[in-house]
Amino acid sequence: MMGDFEKEMEKLSDIAQRLSSGSEGIEKSMEIYQQGISLADKLQKKLDAYKTQVEILKIQEETDEQL
């Protein structure tokens, strides 16, 4: 089962494909592009949060090993 992050990555990939195809008009392309930018920002924030969680876990592990 895919999580939300994976689903959103798939949606971003679909947006990129739609834009690459050139099949949309300029106004629709701009709308799709804006959706893609918004989604990419959201995903980057999630990745940053995951990275922080991993760093915290690594620090906790190192601290536990020193005890």
Buried (B, 14 or more C-beta within 10 A) or exposed (E): EEEEEEEBBEBBEEBBEBBEEEEBEEEEBEEBBEBBEEBBEEBEEBEEEEEEEEEEEEEEEEEEEEE
